[in-house]
Amino acid sequence: MGRGSMAREDEPPGFDEFDARLRRLREARAEPSPKGEKARSGPSWGGGLQAGIELLGGLAGGLLLGWALDAWLATSPVFLVVGFVLGAAAGMLNAWRWMKRFEQRMRDEPDRGA
């Protein structure tokens, strides 16, 4: 066995084989599931996680701005408390808006429900 024949065996498959596999997977995915069963695509953790991120983002932003203003103006933690309250309110508002959009999306796509 020469070195050239060994290199050919170790080569990855060609693009034609990849295209054929990809086509088979897409066709299998497009086929309806047997017995009319719906694919399990109910609500995921993504919506709740995003709402939590919105809440924490607003809170962290308010705290950071309040802390920076207190450090810049050399005041007691007045702006830190104000930043906390405003950041928490902004975070809750953003989370509420996200959940309303998420709820509307679930209503528009009834097949995604549990």
Secondary structure, 3 states (H helix, E strand, C coil): CCHHHHHHHCCCCCHHHHHHHHHHHHHHHHCCCHHHCCCCCCCCHHHHHHHHHHHHHHHHHHHHHHHHHHHHHCCCCHHHHHHHHHHHHHHHHHHHHHHHHHHHHHHHCHHHCC
